[in-house]
Amino acid sequence: MLCNTHNWGRKKTLLARVSVVLILLPIVSVVMASPQSEADAIPHVNAKARQGYISYLSAVRNKAFAIAPGGAWAWQQDAATEEEAEELALQRCQSHTNQKCVLYALNNQVVFNSKNWPTLWGPYTSRQQAVEAGLGSKVGQKFYDLSYKDARGRSHSISELKGKVVFVHFWGSWCPPCMREFPALKKLNKHLRDKLRNDVAMVFLHMREPYQDAKRWVKEKGFSQLPVYDSGSLGSDHTVLSLKNGEKIQDRKVARVFPSSYVLDKHGIVVFSHHGPVENWLEYIPFIEHAVQKSGRPGG
């Protein structure tokens, strides 16, 4: 039997083309991000919120996912329109926080504005607005003029820090969530001390334990460089804080749980508060830097 060399040549050409296709296909394949990696990209939120976002990804349209500085979040699915989904998600988020909620995702598209994110503590108060602001611990209020002492026994107060952005942190060495926060707070303190020493002050006030117990703990655990001041607390049954004018307030007015944290603008107005441990304090550096740049200006 004779071989048909022409047909054999055509077969070899086809085999070569198939081989090329088989070799090239793996090269052009697309790697899709996993739902977990997409959830991990959301700033400020905790594990529960990330799990919620994974559920959101598989939810039906129309849907929206909203977040706020400090970790508040909410989402809406199966709305009549995209606009309705957005409105309902923002409303639900806002019901959990006094920070401004913004849209993170709409249907299957991330619409988060990362550039605008650190500006959400603003707009900041003017000098006149600060003078007229009510006293308290809510966002927009003038924070209590707490009195405290340093390690040498010298008296200080919050009002002495006017002109700086102030980070006030209420904690206790007896409080497990407080202790878990300290490594991140140590890193935050180092960054602020290195980059913004003249513009930011940190005040750590121990609660419901003697000052010496708090100082002993920070020394033993390697946190001695943190600005831990004497709040005046004498023990577990001591629940009052002193103001500069001599008045007293219950510690629950500023710390309904421990830890509790506040950021004050340069006029002493609360721009951020958080009750409970924060997931990652380093994520708040751009917010603090923005407050340094924009708060305390004439007219704002």
ABEGO torsion letter per residue (X at the ends): XBBBAAAAAAAAAAAAAAAAAAAAAAAABBBBBBAAAAAAABBGBBAAAAAAAAAAAABBOBBBBBBBBGGBBBBBBGBABAAAAAAAAAAAAAAABABBBBBABBEABBABBAAAAAAAAOBBBBAAAAAABBBEABBGBBBBBBBBBBAAGBBBBAAAABGBBBBBBBBBAABAAAAAAAAAAAAAAAAAAAAAAAABBBBBBBBGBBAAAAAAAAAAAGAAABBBBBAGBAEAABABBBBAAGBBBBAAAABABOBBBBBBBAAGBBABBBBEBBABAAAAAAAAAAAAAABGBBGX
